Amino acid sequence: MHDVIVTNGDMKAPGARLSRDAALAALGEAAQWWGCDVPDDPGTGELAMLLDELVERLRADRRDERLRSAAVDLAEVAEALGAASRLGGLLPVVSLWHLRTAVEKEHLARRHLARAAISQPAGALLPATAS
């Protein structure tokens, strides 16, 4: 059995051309940035669950429209991660497309906060993580 190697020119995907491992690492770091408690070496299913929980917290915040707008994009991130998780090792190119889409949607979610960003001191929690 041969490994499938997807290069940058193999498919059209939104945003950055990332390998599966790089996309998972970027999404794990993004989940931490959003305040999720990410385990070491998370899988796509674990990240999808963490982001689903985050989306629920963001949607519940009635005070901040930016967070609710970010929740829409983060829900799409969780959906793409869930799709990649369901595929497992099947159709690696399709799985990679879902992961790359998730990375792009996460960048869009951060842009909602950047529109009216308030500088946060290092280590400060985002409003979505405060209980």
Steps between C-alpha positions, in 0.01 A plus 500: 500500500633842407461818699305773327695821477298812427697794371397861465390463141290186549175674588333832540458585866433822681785673675839361581632179352556285806574134551264299720739517795558873457127567475430298816779681684366838386147408607623375838685827557194693388279311746745593777492862384121493538541370855438127454688249715662305216659161580841405366482380139123544452316325221240649271212361707637646823550840341149490354351434846704777660392748236136394529515582871667833422232587245229441762676735744545768234139477387383536859678836541223748421719802574754467222391486135860438392513175698168382359627578148820310570287208625346464153842446341619281788193280454617444142846415633348239732289365213805467272697329779211262559492415129874432500458286809223292343717440192788374710763362263259470210523755220803686634471779243142574604597485867784744434258734321277500811799576723618785279145638493493485881825699520361766265171527694689536826692793351167657402372454855799688638433785258166558672689581816763706321242743362471671835784337686587601850858418581524212747787468745707187450322200643164675536196286436268579215145589601384160376712318757400702803234324706 
